[in-house]
Amino acid sequence: MLLEERHGNSRAVFKALKLRQVNRRELFGKDVGEAALGDTAIQGHLAAFKSGGFSAAGAGLGTFVTLA
């Protein structure tokens, strides 16, 4: 029974220390907000939203030009 009391007490202390660490992180953590859609930090990060014009697959205008 003494062993169970010891482990129960150490678990409570461990849990209290863990909660204190979480609260400290929230207290001293950096306030980082989300970037707006147009203000991304990396160029090309949202490449799916950029328009590349109307280009079709193929050789482009070189298809219609003949070299003599």
PyMOL Python script that loads the backbone (N, CA, C, O; Angstrom):
from pymol import cmd

cmd.read_pdbstr("""\
ATOM      1  N   MET A   1       0.820  -1.185   0.000  1.00  0.00           N
ATOM      2  CA  MET A   1       0.000   0.000   0.000  1.00  0.00           C
ATOM      3  C   MET A   1       0.870   1.257   0.000  1.00  0.00           C
ATOM      4  O   MET A   1       0.518   2.258  -0.626  1.00  0.00           O
ATOM      5  N   LEU A   2       1.972   1.208   0.682  1.00  0.00           N
ATOM      6  CA  LEU A   2       2.873   2.355   0.717  1.00  0.00           C
ATOM      7  C   LEU A   2       3.436   2.643  -0.670  1.00  0.00           C
ATOM      8  O   LEU A   2       3.615   3.802  -1.044  1.00  0.00           O
ATOM      9  N   LEU A   3       3.715   1.585  -1.431  1.00  0.00           N
ATOM     10  CA  LEU A   3       4.228   1.745  -2.789  1.00  0.00           C
ATOM     11  C   LEU A   3       3.197   2.420  -3.687  1.00  0.00           C
ATOM     12  O   LEU A   3       3.552   3.273  -4.501  1.00  0.00           O
ATOM     13  N   GLU A   4       1.932   2.049  -3.549  1.00  0.00           N
ATOM     14  CA  GLU A   4       0.873   2.672  -4.340  1.00  0.00           C
ATOM     15  C   GLU A   4       0.731   4.151  -4.004  1.00  0.00           C
ATOM     16  O   GLU A   4       0.514   4.973  -4.894  1.00  0.00           O
ATOM     17  N   GLU A   5       0.853   4.491  -2.730  1.00  0.00           N
ATOM     18  CA  GLU A   5       0.760   5.894  -2.323  1.00  0.00           C
ATOM     19  C   GLU A   5       1.908   6.697  -2.918  1.00  0.00           C
ATOM     20  O   GLU A   5       1.728   7.830  -3.363  1.00  0.00           O
ATOM     21  N   ARG A   6       3.072   6.099  -2.919  1.00  0.00           N
ATOM     22  CA  ARG A   6       4.242   6.787  -3.483  1.00  0.00           C
ATOM     23  C   ARG A   6       4.060   7.072  -4.965  1.00  0.00           C
ATOM     24  O   ARG A   6       4.296   8.188  -5.427  1.00  0.00           O
ATOM     25  N   HIS A   7       3.638   6.050  -5.708  1.00  0.00           N
ATOM     26  CA  HIS A   7       3.455   6.233  -7.148  1.00  0.00           C
ATOM     27  C   HIS A   7       2.322   7.193  -7.443  1.00  0.00           C
ATOM     28  O   HIS A   7       2.413   7.991  -8.376  1.00  0.00           O
ATOM     29  N   GLY A   8       1.270   7.129  -6.669  1.00  0.00           N
ATOM     30  CA  GLY A   8       0.166   8.061  -6.857  1.00  0.00           C
ATOM     31  C   GLY A   8       0.602   9.492  -6.609  1.00  0.00           C
ATOM     32  O   GLY A   8       0.207  10.402  -7.338  1.00  0.00           O
ATOM     33  N   ASN A   9       1.411   9.694  -5.586  1.00  0.00           N
ATOM     34  CA  ASN A   9       1.904  11.026  -5.257  1.00  0.00           C
ATOM     35  C   ASN A   9       2.866  11.531  -6.324  1.00  0.00           C
ATOM     36  O   ASN A   9       2.800  12.697  -6.713  1.00  0.00           O
ATOM     37  N   SER A  10       3.759  10.669  -6.803  1.00  0.00           N
ATOM     38  CA  SER A  10       4.708  11.096  -7.833  1.00  0.00           C
ATOM     39  C   SER A  10       3.989  11.389  -9.146  1.00  0.00           C
ATOM     40  O   SER A  10       4.402  12.274  -9.895  1.00  0.00           O
ATOM     41  N   ARG A  11       2.933  10.664  -9.425  1.00  0.00           N
ATOM     42  CA  ARG A  11       2.149  10.949 -10.632  1.00  0.00           C
ATOM     43  C   ARG A  11       1.496  12.314 -10.538  1.00  0.00           C
ATOM     44  O   ARG A  11       1.451  13.057 -11.519  1.00  0.00           O
ATOM     45  N   ALA A  12       0.992  12.643  -9.362  1.00  0.00           N
ATOM     46  CA  ALA A  12       0.359  13.951  -9.178  1.00  0.00           C
ATOM     47  C   ALA A  12       1.382  15.068  -9.340  1.00  0.00           C
ATOM     48  O   ALA A  12       1.088  16.097  -9.949  1.00  0.00           O
ATOM     49  N   VAL A  13       2.576  14.872  -8.801  1.00  0.00           N
ATOM     50  CA  VAL A  13       3.640  15.880  -8.933  1.00  0.00           C
ATOM     51  C   VAL A  13       4.049  16.010 -10.386  1.00  0.00           C
ATOM     52  O   VAL A  13       4.215  17.122 -10.887  1.00  0.00           O
ATOM     53  N   PHE A  14       4.215  14.886 -11.070  1.00  0.00           N
ATOM     54  CA  PHE A  14       4.594  14.915 -12.482  1.00  0.00           C
ATOM     55  C   PHE A  14       3.541  15.631 -13.317  1.00  0.00           C
ATOM     56  O   PHE A  14       3.870  16.419 -14.203  1.00  0.00           O
ATOM     57  N   LYS A  15       2.277  15.351 -13.027  1.00  0.00           N
ATOM     58  CA  LYS A  15       1.189  15.989 -13.762  1.00  0.00           C
ATOM     59  C   LYS A  15       1.178  17.495 -13.507  1.00  0.00           C
ATOM     60  O   LYS A  15       0.950  18.280 -14.427  1.00  0.00           O
ATOM     61  N   ALA A  16       1.423  17.896 -12.267  1.00  0.00           N
ATOM     62  CA  ALA A  16       1.456  19.325 -11.938  1.00  0.00           C
ATOM     63  C   ALA A  16       2.609  20.016 -12.655  1.00  0.00           C
ATOM     64  O   ALA A  16       2.447  21.130 -13.153  1.00  0.00           O
ATOM     65  N   LEU A  17       3.772  19.369 -12.714  1.00  0.00           N
ATOM     66  CA  LEU A  17       4.916  19.957 -13.421  1.00  0.00           C
ATOM     67  C   LEU A  17       4.642  20.066 -14.907  1.00  0.00           C
ATOM     68  O   LEU A  17       5.012  21.052 -15.544  1.00  0.00           O
ATOM     69  N   LYS A  18       3.996  19.055 -15.456  1.00  0.00           N
ATOM     70  CA  LYS A  18       3.673  19.066 -16.876  1.00  0.00           C
ATOM     71  C   LYS A  18       2.697  20.201 -17.196  1.00  0.00           C
ATOM     72  O   LYS A  18       2.867  20.904 -18.192  1.00  0.00           O
ATOM     73  N   LEU A  19       1.682  20.381 -16.358  1.00  0.00           N
ATOM     74  CA  LEU A  19       0.731  21.472 -16.555  1.00  0.00           C
ATOM     75  C   LEU A  19       1.424  22.824 -16.438  1.00  0.00           C
ATOM     76  O   LEU A  19       1.096  23.757 -17.170  1.00  0.00           O
ATOM     77  N   ARG A  20       2.370  22.929 -15.528  1.00  0.00           N
ATOM     78  CA  ARG A  20       3.103  24.186 -15.362  1.00  0.00           C
ATOM     79  C   ARG A  20       3.916  24.509 -16.611  1.00  0.00           C
ATOM     80  O   ARG A  20       3.989  25.668 -17.020  1.00  0.00           O
ATOM     81  N   GLN A  21       4.526  23.495 -17.217  1.00  0.00           N
ATOM     82  CA  GLN A  21       5.300  23.716 -18.437  1.00  0.00           C
ATOM     83  C   GLN A  21       4.399  24.181 -19.569  1.00  0.00           C
ATOM     84  O   GLN A  21       4.771  25.076 -20.328  1.00  0.00           O
ATOM     85  N   VAL A  22       3.232  23.592 -19.689  1.00  0.00           N
ATOM     86  CA  VAL A  22       2.295  23.984 -20.741  1.00  0.00           C
ATOM     87  C   VAL A  22       1.862  25.420 -20.534  1.00  0.00           C
ATOM     88  O   VAL A  22       1.830  26.203 -21.484  1.00  0.00           O
ATOM     89  N   ASN A  23       1.527  25.776 -19.305  1.00  0.00           N
ATOM     90  CA  ASN A  23       1.106  27.142 -19.016  1.00  0.00           C
ATOM     91  C   ASN A  23       2.232  28.135 -19.252  1.00  0.00           C
ATOM     92  O   ASN A  23       1.985  29.245 -19.722  1.00  0.00           O
ATOM     93  N   ARG A  24       3.452  27.758 -18.939  1.00  0.00           N
ATOM     94  CA  ARG A  24       4.593  28.651 -19.155  1.00  0.00           C
ATOM     95  C   ARG A  24       4.801  28.890 -20.643  1.00  0.00           C
ATOM     96  O   ARG A  24       5.107  30.011 -21.049  1.00  0.00           O
ATOM     97  N   ARG A  25       4.641  27.848 -21.469  1.00  0.00           N
ATOM     98  CA  ARG A  25       4.780  28.008 -22.915  1.00  0.00           C
ATOM     99  C   ARG A  25       3.738  28.966 -23.457  1.00  0.00           C
ATOM    100  O   ARG A  25       4.031  29.792 -24.322  1.00  0.00           O
ATOM    101  N   GLU A  26       2.534  28.855 -22.954  1.00  0.00           N
ATOM    102  CA  GLU A  26       1.484  29.756 -23.412  1.00  0.00           C
ATOM    103  C   GLU A  26       1.762  31.184 -22.965  1.00  0.00           C
ATOM    104  O   GLU A  26       1.448  32.136 -23.680  1.00  0.00           O
ATOM    105  N   LEU A  27       2.352  31.332 -21.779  1.00  0.00           N
ATOM    106  CA  LEU A  27       2.613  32.659 -21.238  1.00  0.00           C
ATOM    107  C   LEU A  27       3.761  33.340 -21.969  1.00  0.00           C
ATOM    108  O   LEU A  27       3.668  34.518 -22.316  1.00  0.00           O
ATOM    109  N   PHE A  28       4.851  32.601 -22.206  1.00  0.00           N
ATOM    110  CA  PHE A  28       6.036  33.194 -22.812  1.00  0.00           C
ATOM    111  C   PHE A  28       6.192  32.865 -24.291  1.00  0.00           C
ATOM    112  O   PHE A  28       7.213  33.200 -24.892  1.00  0.00           O
ATOM    113  N   GLY A  29       5.209  32.222 -24.879  1.00  0.00           N
ATOM    114  CA  GLY A  29       5.298  31.856 -26.290  1.00  0.00           C
ATOM    115  C   GLY A  29       5.179  33.067 -27.190  1.00  0.00           C
ATOM    116  O   GLY A  29       4.664  34.110 -26.789  1.00  0.00           O
ATOM    117  N   LYS A  30       5.659  32.917 -28.402  1.00  0.00           N
ATOM    118  CA  LYS A  30       5.579  33.988 -29.385  1.00  0.00           C
ATOM    119  C   LYS A  30       4.184  34.025 -29.979  1.00  0.00           C
ATOM    120  O   LYS A  30       3.598  32.979 -30.256  1.00  0.00           O
ATOM    121  N   ASP A  31       3.658  35.199 -30.175  1.00  0.00           N
ATOM    122  CA  ASP A  31       2.351  35.345 -30.794  1.00  0.00           C
ATOM    123  C   ASP A  31       2.551  35.379 -32.304  1.00  0.00           C
ATOM    124  O   ASP A  31       2.908  36.413 -32.868  1.00  0.00           O
ATOM    125  N   VAL A  32       2.321  34.254 -32.947  1.00  0.00           N
ATOM    126  CA  VAL A  32       2.533  34.146 -34.384  1.00  0.00           C
ATOM    127  C   VAL A  32       1.171  34.021 -35.047  1.00  0.00           C
ATOM    128  O   VAL A  32       0.428  33.073 -34.795  1.00  0.00           O
ATOM    129  N   GLY A  33       0.860  34.978 -35.887  1.00  0.00           N
ATOM    130  CA  GLY A  33      -0.412  34.939 -36.597  1.00  0.00           C
ATOM    131  C   GLY A  33      -0.243  34.314 -37.964  1.00  0.00           C
ATOM    132  O   GLY A  33       0.874  34.010 -38.384  1.00  0.00           O
ATOM    133  N   GLU A  34      -1.329  34.126 -38.642  1.00  0.00           N
ATOM    134  CA  GLU A  34      -1.271  33.561 -39.985  1.00  0.00           C
ATOM    135  C   GLU A  34      -1.035  34.670 -41.002  1.00  0.00           C
ATOM    136  O   GLU A  34      -1.531  35.785 -40.843  1.00  0.00           O
ATOM    137  N   ALA A  35      -0.283  34.360 -42.037  1.00  0.00           N
ATOM    138  CA  ALA A  35      -0.042  35.327 -43.103  1.00  0.00           C
ATOM    139  C   ALA A  35      -1.282  35.429 -43.977  1.00  0.00           C
ATOM    140  O   ALA A  35      -2.008  34.454 -44.171  1.00  0.00           O
ATOM    141  N   ALA A  36      -1.506  36.612 -44.493  1.00  0.00           N
ATOM    142  CA  ALA A  36      -2.615  36.790 -45.424  1.00  0.00           C
ATOM    143  C   ALA A  36      -2.303  36.030 -46.706  1.00  0.00           C
ATOM    144  O   ALA A  36      -1.149  35.676 -46.946  1.00  0.00           O
ATOM    145  N   LEU A  37      -3.296  35.778 -47.519  1.00  0.00           N
ATOM    146  CA  LEU A  37      -3.112  34.960 -48.714  1.00  0.00           C
ATOM    147  C   LEU A  37      -2.070  35.558 -49.647  1.00  0.00           C
ATOM    148  O   LEU A  37      -1.309  34.809 -50.259  1.00  0.00           O
ATOM    149  N   GLY A  38      -2.007  36.869 -49.778  1.00  0.00           N
ATOM    150  CA  GLY A  38      -1.042  37.495 -50.675  1.00  0.00           C
ATOM    151  C   GLY A  38       0.306  37.754 -50.041  1.00  0.00           C
ATOM    152  O   GLY A  38       1.251  38.114 -50.743  1.00  0.00           O
ATOM    153  N   ASP A  39       0.426  37.582 -48.720  1.00  0.00           N
ATOM    154  CA  ASP A  39       1.668  37.895 -48.018  1.00  0.00           C
ATOM    155  C   ASP A  39       2.394  36.642 -47.561  1.00  0.00           C
ATOM    156  O   ASP A  39       2.789  36.560 -46.398  1.00  0.00           O
ATOM    157  N   THR A  40       2.578  35.686 -48.419  1.00  0.00           N
ATOM    158  CA  THR A  40       3.290  34.478 -48.024  1.00  0.00           C
ATOM    159  C   THR A  40       4.774  34.764 -47.948  1.00  0.00           C
ATOM    160  O   THR A  40       5.287  35.639 -48.646  1.00  0.00           O
ATOM    161  N   ALA A  41       5.455  34.024 -47.100  1.00  0.00           N
ATOM    162  CA  ALA A  41       6.870  34.272 -46.860  1.00  0.00           C
ATOM    163  C   ALA A  41       7.753  33.746 -47.990  1.00  0.00           C
ATOM    164  O   ALA A  41       8.826  34.297 -48.234  1.00  0.00           O
ATOM    165  N   ILE A  42       7.335  32.716 -48.668  1.00  0.00           N
ATOM    166  CA  ILE A  42       8.162  32.079 -49.691  1.00  0.00           C
ATOM    167  C   ILE A  42       7.528  32.315 -51.058  1.00  0.00           C
ATOM    168  O   ILE A  42       6.329  32.097 -51.230  1.00  0.00           O
ATOM    169  N   GLN A  43       8.319  32.758 -52.028  1.00  0.00           N
ATOM    170  CA  GLN A  43       7.807  32.953 -53.383  1.00  0.00           C
ATOM    171  C   GLN A  43       7.428  31.599 -53.965  1.00  0.00           C
ATOM    172  O   GLN A  43       8.168  30.625 -53.822  1.00  0.00           O
ATOM    173  N   GLY A  44       6.295  31.541 -54.610  1.00  0.00           N
ATOM    174  CA  GLY A  44       5.853  30.293 -55.218  1.00  0.00           C
ATOM    175  C   GLY A  44       5.217  29.336 -54.238  1.00  0.00           C
ATOM    176  O   GLY A  44       4.902  28.200 -54.593  1.00  0.00           O
ATOM    177  N   HIS A  45       5.022  29.782 -53.007  1.00  0.00           N
ATOM    178  CA  HIS A  45       4.445  28.910 -51.992  1.00  0.00           C
ATOM    179  C   HIS A  45       3.021  28.500 -52.367  1.00  0.00           C
ATOM    180  O   HIS A  45       2.621  27.358 -52.145  1.00  0.00           O
ATOM    181  N   LEU A  46       2.271  29.424 -52.929  1.00  0.00           N
ATOM    182  CA  LEU A  46       0.908  29.123 -53.355  1.00  0.00           C
ATOM    183  C   LEU A  46       0.836  29.153 -54.876  1.00  0.00           C
ATOM    184  O   LEU A  46       0.044  29.896 -55.455  1.00  0.00           O
ATOM    185  N   ALA A  47       1.658  28.350 -55.508  1.00  0.00           N
ATOM    186  CA  ALA A  47       1.746  28.354 -56.964  1.00  0.00           C
ATOM    187  C   ALA A  47       0.440  27.921 -57.619  1.00  0.00           C
ATOM    188  O   ALA A  47       0.190  28.279 -58.770  1.00  0.00           O
ATOM    189  N   ALA A  48      -0.380  27.179 -56.933  1.00  0.00           N
ATOM    190  CA  ALA A  48      -1.639  26.721 -57.519  1.00  0.00           C
ATOM    191  C   ALA A  48      -2.598  27.874 -57.761  1.00  0.00           C
ATOM    192  O   ALA A  48      -3.486  27.768 -58.607  1.00  0.00           O
ATOM    193  N   PHE A  49      -2.436  28.980 -57.028  1.00  0.00           N
ATOM    194  CA  PHE A  49      -3.340  30.108 -57.177  1.00  0.00           C
ATOM    195  C   PHE A  49      -2.858  31.135 -58.192  1.00  0.00           C
ATOM    196  O   PHE A  49      -3.590  32.075 -58.503  1.00  0.00           O
ATOM    197  N   LYS A  50      -1.655  30.981 -58.714  1.00  0.00           N
ATOM    198  CA  LYS A  50      -1.131  31.934 -59.691  1.00  0.00           C
ATOM    199  C   LYS A  50      -1.593  31.545 -61.089  1.00  0.00           C
ATOM    200  O   LYS A  50      -1.642  30.364 -61.433  1.00  0.00           O
ATOM    201  N   SER A  51      -1.930  32.547 -61.887  1.00  0.00           N
ATOM    202  CA  SER A  51      -2.353  32.252 -63.255  1.00  0.00           C
ATOM    203  C   SER A  51      -1.162  32.395 -64.180  1.00  0.00           C
ATOM    204  O   SER A  51      -0.413  33.368 -64.098  1.00  0.00           O
ATOM    205  N   GLY A  52      -0.993  31.431 -65.054  1.00  0.00           N
ATOM    206  CA  GLY A  52       0.124  31.450 -65.984  1.00  0.00           C
ATOM    207  C   GLY A  52      -0.299  31.847 -67.384  1.00  0.00           C
ATOM    208  O   GLY A  52       0.468  31.672 -68.331  1.00  0.00           O
ATOM    209  N   GLY A  53      -1.476  32.367 -67.532  1.00  0.00           N
ATOM    210  CA  GLY A  53      -1.956  32.725 -68.864  1.00  0.00           C
ATOM    211  C   GLY A  53      -2.615  31.528 -69.526  1.00  0.00           C
ATOM    212  O   GLY A  53      -2.884  30.516 -68.879  1.00  0.00           O
ATOM    213  N   PHE A  54      -2.867  31.651 -70.802  1.00  0.00           N
ATOM    214  CA  PHE A  54      -3.505  30.568 -71.545  1.00  0.00           C
ATOM    215  C   PHE A  54      -2.444  29.861 -72.366  1.00  0.00           C
ATOM    216  O   PHE A  54      -2.174  30.256 -73.501  1.00  0.00           O
ATOM    217  N   SER A  55      -1.858  28.852 -71.826  1.00  0.00           N
ATOM    218  CA  SER A  55      -0.844  28.104 -72.563  1.00  0.00           C
ATOM    219  C   SER A  55      -1.279  26.647 -72.650  1.00  0.00           C
ATOM    220  O   SER A  55      -1.696  26.043 -71.662  1.00  0.00           O
ATOM    221  N   ALA A  56      -1.175  26.114 -73.824  1.00  0.00           N
ATOM    222  CA  ALA A  56      -1.517  24.713 -74.045  1.00  0.00           C
ATOM    223  C   ALA A  56      -0.234  23.909 -74.160  1.00  0.00           C
ATOM    224  O   ALA A  56       0.827  24.460 -74.453  1.00  0.00           O
ATOM    225  N   ALA A  57      -0.328  22.646 -73.936  1.00  0.00           N
ATOM    226  CA  ALA A  57       0.839  21.787 -74.053  1.00  0.00           C
ATOM    227  C   ALA A  57       1.234  21.653 -75.514  1.00  0.00           C
ATOM    228  O   ALA A  57       0.376  21.576 -76.393  1.00  0.00           O
ATOM    229  N   GLY A  58       2.502  21.626 -75.761  1.00  0.00           N
ATOM    230  CA  GLY A  58       2.984  21.483 -77.133  1.00  0.00           C
ATOM    231  C   GLY A  58       4.181  22.378 -77.378  1.00  0.00           C
ATOM    232  O   GLY A  58       4.807  22.859 -76.434  1.00  0.00           O
ATOM    233  N   ALA A  59       4.501  22.601 -78.643  1.00  0.00           N
ATOM    234  CA  ALA A  59       5.678  23.378 -79.005  1.00  0.00           C
ATOM    235  C   ALA A  59       5.389  24.868 -79.080  1.00  0.00           C
ATOM    236  O   ALA A  59       6.305  25.649 -79.337  1.00  0.00           O
ATOM    237  N   GLY A  60       4.167  25.284 -78.868  1.00  0.00           N
ATOM    238  CA  GLY A  60       3.832  26.704 -78.917  1.00  0.00           C
ATOM    239  C   GLY A  60       3.719  27.191 -80.351  1.00  0.00           C
ATOM    240  O   GLY A  60       3.223  26.469 -81.216  1.00  0.00           O
ATOM    241  N   LEU A  61       4.179  28.420 -80.612  1.00  0.00           N
ATOM    242  CA  LEU A  61       4.091  28.997 -81.951  1.00  0.00           C
ATOM    243  C   LEU A  61       5.038  28.329 -82.938  1.00  0.00           C
ATOM    244  O   LEU A  61       4.864  28.476 -84.148  1.00  0.00           O
ATOM    245  N   GLY A  62       6.025  27.608 -82.455  1.00  0.00           N
ATOM    246  CA  GLY A  62       6.958  26.910 -83.329  1.00  0.00           C
ATOM    247  C   GLY A  62       6.292  25.839 -84.176  1.00  0.00           C
ATOM    248  O   GLY A  62       6.866  25.392 -85.169  1.00  0.00           O
ATOM    249  N   THR A  63       5.111  25.429 -83.808  1.00  0.00           N
ATOM    250  CA  THR A  63       4.381  24.425 -84.575  1.00  0.00           C
ATOM    251  C   THR A  63       3.970  24.958 -85.935  1.00  0.00           C
ATOM    252  O   THR A  63       3.964  24.212 -86.914  1.00  0.00           O
ATOM    253  N   PHE A  64       3.623  26.242 -86.015  1.00  0.00           N
ATOM    254  CA  PHE A  64       3.114  26.828 -87.250  1.00  0.00           C
ATOM    255  C   PHE A  64       4.206  27.440 -88.122  1.00  0.00           C
ATOM    256  O   PHE A  64       3.915  27.901 -89.225  1.00  0.00           O
ATOM    257  N   VAL A  65       5.446  27.457 -87.658  1.00  0.00           N
ATOM    258  CA  VAL A  65       6.544  28.072 -88.413  1.00  0.00           C
ATOM    259  C   VAL A  65       7.357  26.965 -89.075  1.00  0.00           C
ATOM    260  O   VAL A  65       7.730  25.980 -88.438  1.00  0.00           O
ATOM    261  N   THR A  66       7.626  27.149 -90.378  1.00  0.00           N
ATOM    262  CA  THR A  66       8.480  26.190 -91.081  1.00  0.00           C
ATOM    263  C   THR A  66       9.804  26.858 -91.401  1.00  0.00           C
ATOM    264  O   THR A  66       9.840  28.015 -91.821  1.00  0.00           O
ATOM    265  N   LEU A  67      10.861  26.145 -91.206  1.00  0.00           N
ATOM    266  CA  LEU A  67      12.187  26.676 -91.520  1.00  0.00           C
ATOM    267  C   LEU A  67      12.591  26.176 -92.903  1.00  0.00           C
ATOM    268  O   LEU A  67      12.572  24.973 -93.164  1.00  0.00           O
ATOM    269  N   ALA A  68      12.955  27.099 -93.785  1.00  0.00           N
ATOM    270  CA  ALA A  68      13.308  26.711 -95.147  1.00  0.00           C
ATOM    271  C   ALA A  68      14.796  26.582 -95.311  1.00  0.00           C
ATOM    272  O   ALA A  68      15.271  26.261 -96.400  1.00  0.00           O
TER     273      ALA A  68
END
""", "prot")
cmd.dss("prot")
cmd.show_as("cartoon", "prot")
cmd.util.cbc("prot")
cmd.orient("prot")
